[in-house]
Amino acid sequence: MVVPLERLFAQPVEILRPELLQVWGLGKETVDSILCYAGGKAVMPMDSYTERILTRVGLVKPNTSYDKLQELFYRNLPADHELFNEYHAQLDALGHHICLSRDPLCGDCPLAIICAYALTRAQREPEETSAAD
């Protein structure tokens, strides 16, 4: 049965999300991205970039679950589709271009002044430089 997108996205997230998660091959990140970007719903997708950034900044521990990451946003931000869309886009850009999995560009990062990883790295680098001399 084919359901028009308008009718599909007219359903509340509480009903639609579990239904979409039942579709073979769709996981939480994909479903939440569909709901946020295509459905215009106030859903915050989580991904590896978000986990990496939040872990490095020190807001969560490594390997925090998808649901716990998402809960952090829902507890601290108003439920607003445009806000979640923008947060997700900004975190993806930061993770893709600056907060790299290997050799992050901490000197270019707008979060460096509050980032536990960047601050620790900055303290280590003078020692590493002087040891190389």
Secondary structure, DSSP 8 states (H G I E B T S, - for coil): ----HHHHHTS-HHHHHHHHHTSTT--HHHHHHIIIIIT--S-----HHHHHHHHHHTSS-TT--HHHHHHHHHHHS---HHHHHHHHHHHHHHHHHTS-SSS--GGG-TTGGG-HHHHHHHHHHHHHHHHH-
